[in-house]
Amino acid sequence: MTWAPLLLADPSPCLRLLVLRELLHLQDTESEVQELETLRETDPIVSHLITLAANDGSWKEADLGGSSPAGKIQATAQALTRLGYLGFDMEYPAVQHGVDYLFSKQEKSGAWPLPSKWEKKERIPGSYSMIPLQTAIPLRGLAACGYATDARAELAYEWLLKQRLEDGSWPTGKAGEVLGYVAGYRRLAHSRWGCRSNTTASLICLALHPTRRRNPETHRALDLLLGRETREAQNVGFSVARTIGIEPQSGYITYFAKFDLALILDLCWRVGASKSDERVADLMNFIQELQGPYGLWEYIPHPEASRWIAFDILRSLSRLDMSTEWLSMEPKTPFRAYPKRGKRF
């Protein structure tokens, strides 16, 4: 267990607390856990974020770095996602205020409004009438903080499920009844119109729900993502680095442009995928091969994120099992985002 002293030596009380609880399984009655509970609000990752919150509970685009095309709704959702990842829930005042702000912007349908400054940037005539991300982004923040079963959040889940395509994916969006263009980097191996970015965002929301995470719709979405059998080592851990604020929070449709296998591994255990699935086993083996001699996964762009990423991967590896409930019917298919086309002449 060479990783344990390295992770417990990290200056972040939030990370040390997560390690004690989720990797070493210490109970809340343990003195070390109780001490870190009192210290975690002083963690700069938390204290700096809290000072940026507005009086109405929201965060604005500039607060999180990068760009948030959906404005305060997106920035607030991302801030809540960070707090939820760090272990803060509905008992924390900043979470309560942020949640109140997001629900105040929710429409009667259960969705959140489209980002007006993004509407006309895709390659189809007219403006979008629906993009699954408009709801998946705020819903993720709510679910991360424990609000997945709130009646208002359940209404958002129902809206999101209504946007699914027949093959179980989520599209780029719709302009009326016209499906949006799917760029090569967002293609899914076994879907004509499915968008990987929208499907990933929707799946994350479902995976954070205590009961919906084991539903057939959730299984199908993960099945489609596992169809992308690429091994992009440079992206492993990017999502964690972005969640805790080391990587900038940027993009909308491009939010999941990078295919992060650590994120896929996290979704596998949350949804209940089994190591008996060859694709899951191959994914685990690949990630384990990247582990360094001291038990960590080095994140070269920002080495300070390495311990956080190691915690996240170790948690995923420890929670995957050989359950036979998981069943996949998707064939293994070589995938290329931009396949070569034959010459006409």
Buried (B, 14 or more C-beta within 10 A) or exposed (E): EEBBEBBBEBEBBBBBBBBBBBBBEBEEEEEEBEEBEEBBBEBEBBEEBBEBBBEEBBBBBEBBBBBBBBBBBBBBBBBBBBBBBBBBEEEBEBBBBBBEBBBEBBEEEBBBEBBEEBBEEBEBEEBBEBBBBBBBBBBBBBBBBBBBEBEBBBBBBEBBBEBBBEEBBBBBBBBEEEBBBBBEBBBBBBBEBBBBBBBBBBBBBBBBBEEBBBBEBBBBBBBBBBBBEEBEEEBBBBBBBBBBBBBEBBBBBBBBBBBBBBBBBBBBBBBBBBBBBEBBBBBBEBBEEBBEEEBBBBBEEBEEBBBBBBBBBBBBBEBBBEEEEBEBEBEEEEBEEEEEEEEEE
